[in-house]
Amino acid sequence: MHHHPIVWLKQHVALMVETQHIASLSGFDQPPQHPSVGAFGTDAKARVRSLFFLWKEGPKTLKKRFGLQNLGIEAGLNPGFAASPFDAQPFPCPTVSLYMALLELRDKGLYCAAGDFYIDPWRPVNRAVITHAHADHARYGSRQYLAHRASASVLRLRLGKDIALQTLDYNQSVYMQGVRISLHPAGHIPGSAQVRVEHNGEIWVASGDYKVRDDGLSPAFEPVRCHHFITESTFGLPLFRFPPQEQVFQDIHQWWGQNRSEGFSTVLFAYSLGKAQRLIKHLNPATGPIFVHSAIRQTNSALQADGWDIPELPLPSEGKKEALKGALVIAPPAAARGTWLKAFGPARLATASGWMALRGARRRQALDRGFLLSDHADWDELHQAIEASEAAHIWVTHGYRALFVRHLQDLGYEASVLETPFAGEEAEAEA
């Protein structure tokens, strides 16, 4: 007796997913063999009917019907012929391959079933591998964390000093249930990493956030060859092409000097983790005194504890009022909404952000100046990273993902949207 094909699929495909079985269902000569699943059976008509149903349903319908979020399906026609269960005429036998993706999207985040861990989960989980410490990627509540060694103190600052945290150096590997995990420089902010996941010869790289250009602070981005590359697309439009860093800092120093000569203080808004330290690294104190907001100094202290060479800078409250005149103050964007700015007297306001490439962005934020400086990859850098990965499939997350996926497909890439709540620079505004 043979099951109806729908019943068979519900039972046996589900079992294959649960056991992470990889099966090739391609007609009569290669029935799937598995202790929990068994073979199709000996009835040719039943096997062809099952195959035809699976082929006809299509990947999207099957995923929706059976709730298989990590099921990959490849369908085609076997060049051989089989007896049709519907009439006596021969027809091409459908060839359907089912495979388990090494990483899958679940309601808590990007999950590796083989290793039983998540990458940058947005809800509490048992084991979380963290790409970097920005708030949209590192969230409170997980039982165990794995991250780069140079992000340990800032993760404890943001998630709690008592979190269970294991750290790795770049290119160092650890195994979780036979799955090899290693971290590689992402160039985004101090301690940021791409997560390389390898199992049974399949390699995925979750890049988190990244930039390709070397900022002189964080270790420079290193391309990692893989089969599947997960990329952000925060600035995935051709209008986002950023100038050289040296030019940006030259413009900042020139504007700051002009403000000083005209009796104004300069307030430069930047994210407290990453962008602020990049500014501190490259601003010349010979131009004038530099102060930082308390949130930035707190972050600096945590990074210094992990070995980052970041100079000590005073808070505005620690300086004399006369010293604030003509000074430059680095503050997180949230500081613009309070009364904190009133302490500086006449001041001119600016921000350093990739969003300054958008027309009207500076005016909408009531800023006197905007500097085009980002810790994310611009349009050209996204292409550089994708090409260097040599990946067979590109998965695009936060940013202009649908447009960028369509663009990649036009270039000949296999590309798909990966829906996540990551927000890029929007979330970092509060970081």
N, C-alpha and C positions, 0 to 999 in steps of 0.2 A: 504494500500500500504506500502511495506517495502523497505527500502533503500538497495542498494547493500552493502555487508559487508565492502568493502574497504571504501566506502563513509561514512558508519556508524562509522567506526573506526576513520577516519580522523576527523569527526565532534565531536563525543562523547568522545573518548579517550582524544582528545585535551582539551575538556571542563573539563574533570575530572582533568587533569593536572593543568589547570588554576585555578580551584577552590579548589585544593588540596584535592579532593575527594578520599577516599580510597574505592576501589570496589573489590568485589570478584565475578568473572564471572565464575560460575561453573555449567553450564547446565541450566535446566529448573526451578529448585526449588529455586534458589537464584538469580533472576535477579537484577541488580543494581538499587537502587532507589535514585534519586537525582532530585531536582526541575529543574535543568538545563539539566539533561541528560535523565531522564525517564527510562523506562525499555526496555528490548529487544523487547517487543511486544508479541503477542500471537501466531505468526506463528512459529511452532517448527522448520521447515526446515531453516527458516531465522536465528533463534538463533543458531542452530548447525553450520550452514555455517559460521557465524561470529566467533564463537568460534574456529572452525577448522582452519580458516584463521589465527587468532591470535596465536594459538598454533603452527601452521606450520611455520609461519614467523620466530619465535624465537626472543629472547630478542635483540640481536645485530642488526638484520635487522629492527625491529620495531623502535629502538632508532634512527637508521640512517635515516629511511624513514620519521619519524615524527619529528625528531629533538628534542627528549625528553631526555635531558641529565640527568634528575633526576628521570627517570621512572624505577622502579624495576619491574621485571616480574618473576613470578614463574609459571612454566608450568608442567603439569602432566596429568594423565588420570583418569577420574572419574570411579570408579568401576562399576557404573551403565551403562546401554546401552540406546542408543537413535536411532531413525530412521535416517538412513543416507540420506542426501539430494541428494546423487549421485546415490544410488541404493536402493533396497528394503531391503538390509541386515543390521542388527543391527551392531553397532560398538561402541567401548568405547568412551564416550563423553569427549572431552578434558577439563581439568580444568585449568584455567588461572587466576592468581591473579595479579592485578596491585596495586602498592603502591607507594606513594611519599616518596622519601628519605628526611629526615629532612635537610641534608646538600647536596648541589650539586655543581659541578664544572662548573663555568661560565668563560667567557673570562676575567673577572676582578678579579676572585678569587673564594674562597670557600664561597658559598652563602647559607644563610638560608632564604627561601622564606617566611616561616611562621612568622619570626621575622623581616624580611626585613633588614638584616645586613650581612656583610662579615667578615670573619676571615682572617687576614693578607693579604688583597687584594694587588695585584701588579699594579692596576690602581686606580685612584681616584674614590671614591664611596661616598654615603651619610653617611653611618654609618660603621665604621671599628672597629672591636674588635682585639686588638693587643696582641700577645703572648709575644713578647719581642722586644727590641729596635734595634736589628741588622738590617742592611740595607736591607736584602732580605725579611724581615718580616714586617718592619715598613717603609712605603713609604709616601712621601709627597703628599698632594693634596686633601685628603678626607675632607668632611665637619665636621664630628664628629668622635672622637676617644674614645674608652673605653679600659683601660689598668690597670695594677696593680699600686697601689699608689706609690710603691717604684721605679717605672720607670718613674714617671712624669717629673722630671727635665731633665733627659737624653733624653726623647722623645722630649721635647721642644728644647733642644740643637740641636737635629738632624733634627727635622721637622719644627721648627719655634716656637718662644716663644708665638705667638698668636693663636696657634691651639686650637680648641674647644675640650677639653680633660676632660672626666669624669673618675674617678678612683675608684677602689674597693680594699678592703683588701682580702686576701685569705679566701675562704669559705663564702664570702659575696655574696648575690644574687641580681640580678636586672632582671626586666622583660621587654622584648620588644615585644609588641603585643601578650602577653600571653606566650611567650617563655622564659623559665628561663635560665639565664646565670650566671655562677659562675666561679671564677678563683681559681686554685689550684697549689701548688708549682711544678715547673718543674725541679728545681735543675740545670738549664743550666747556667744562669748568674744572677746577681742582678736584681730583678724585673721580672724575667721570670715566665710565668704561662701556665698551661694547661687550655684550655677553655672547660668547660662542658656546653653542650646545652641540654635542656630537654623540650619536648613538647608532650602532649598526651601519656605519659608513655614511650616514646622513648628517649634514652639517647645516645648522641654522645660525644666523647672527642677528641678534636684536641690538640695534645700534643705540637705542635710547634717544638722546639728543646728541648732536655732534656738529663740528665744523672742521673743514679740511685744512684751512690756513692755520699756521702756527702763530699763536698770540703771544709767545714769549713767557707765558705763565704756566699753563697746563701742558703736560706732555702732548706732543702733536699727534693728530689722528693717524692711525695705522690701518690700512685696508686689510681685511681678513677674507680670504677666499672661502666661498661657501656655496651651498645649493640654494638656500633661501635667505634673502637679505631683507630685514625689516627696517625701513627707513622712515624718518620723519619727513614732513613736507611743509614745515612752518612757513618757509619762504619759497614755496614751489610755484612761483610765477616768474616769467622772464624779466619783469620790472625790478625784481630784487637782485641787483648786482652791486655788491658792496665795494667801496674804494679800498685801497691799501690802508692798513692800520696806521702806518707812519703819516700818511696824509691827514687822517682823522685827528691824530694827536697834535699835529702841527696846527690844525684849525682850532682845536680846543685851547691851546696855549696862546694863540694869537687873540682869540676872543676874550680869554681871561685877562690878558694883559691890557686890552682895551678897556674892559670893565674897571680894572684897578685904576687906570689913568683918569677915568671919569667918575671915580668915587663910589663905585658899586661893588658889592660883594657878588660872588658867583656861586650859585647853587646848581649842582649837577646831579640829576636823579639817575640812579642805576640800581639794579637788583643787588640785594645785600650779599648774595652768594654768587660769585663768578664775575659779573661785570664790575662790581665795586673794586675787587682785588685787581682786576685787569687795569682799571684806571689808576689805582694807587701805584701799581708796578711801573707805569709809563709816564705819569705826571712828573714834571720837574719841579721840585720844591724851591728851586732858585727863583721861580717866577713869583712866588708868594707863599704864605702859610696855607696849609691844607688841614682841614678838620673833617671828621666823619661822624655820622649819626651813631647813636648807641647800638642800634641793631647791627650795623656794619662792624663796629669794633668788637662786639660779642662774637660775630662770625669770624672775624680776623683772629681772635684769641683761640678759637677752636681749630682753625686751620694751622696756626702756629704750633699748636700742640702736636699736630701730625707732621711737622717738619717743613711746612711751607714758609718760605722767606718773604714775610710781609712786614713792612716797617710799622712800628707803633706810631699811631697818630692820635692827637687829642680830640676830645669832644668839644663842641662849641662852648659848653658851660665851663670848661676848664681854661679857656683862653680869656684874656682881657678884652673888654668891649672894643677897644681901639684896634686890637689885632684882627678882629673880624672884618674890619673895613678892608675891602680889596682881597679878602681871603677866598679860597675855594672850599666849598663844603660839599661832600658827597653824601647823599641821602637816598633811602629807598623811595620809590614813587608814592607810597602811601603817606609819606610825610608832607606831601603837598596839600593834603586835605585838612590839616589841623592848623593850630595857631603857632606851631613851632617856628615857622619862617619869620615871624614878626621880630624875633630876637636879633636878626641880622641887619635891621634897618633897610636902606635902599639896596635891593638885590635884583639881579637878573637871573632868570631861571632857564635851564636847559635840560635835555635828556639825551642819553646815549642809547639808541635802540634801532633795530632793523626796520621797525615800523615807520621810521622817518622817511623811508622811500615812498610812502604813500602821500599823495598830494593832500594837503590840508591837515595832516596829522598833528603838526606842531601847533597850528592855530586852534584846533579843537581842544587841545590840552592847555591853552593859554600860556604857552611857552615863548620865551624870547628867541630861543635857538634850539635846533635839533641836530644831533650828530649821528651819522649813520654808522653805528657800531653794534654788531650782534655777536652773540655766542652760538648762533645757529648757522648752518650751512646756507649759503645763498644759492641761486639758481644754478650757477656753474659748478659749485662745490657738490651739490646733490648729484649732478651727472658724473662728476669725477668719482665720487664714492661708489655709486652704483656700478659704473663700468669696472672699477678696480676690484669689486667683490666677485666678478665673474659668475654671479648667481644665475641659476636657471629661472628663478621666479623672484619677483620683487613684490614685497608687501608694503603698502604705503599707509602710514598712520597720520597723526594729527597735522593739521594745516590744510592746504588746498588739495586734499587727497584725491577727490574724484577727477578734478581737472588734470592733476599730475599723472594719475594712472592712465587716463586717456592719452596723454602725451607720450608716456612710456610705451604704450601699446602701439602708437603710431610709429615709434622708433624701432619696433620689432621685439620689444621685451614682453615676456609673460608677466603681467602685473595685475594686482588686485588691491582693493581697498581693505584695510583692516580697521574696523571701528573700535576706537578706544576713547576714553575721556581725557587723554593727555592734551595739554593746551599750549605747549610751547611758551613763548614769551608772555602770553596773557597771564599764565599762572605764575611765572617768575616775577611779575610785577609786585606780587605780595611776598616774594621769597626773601 
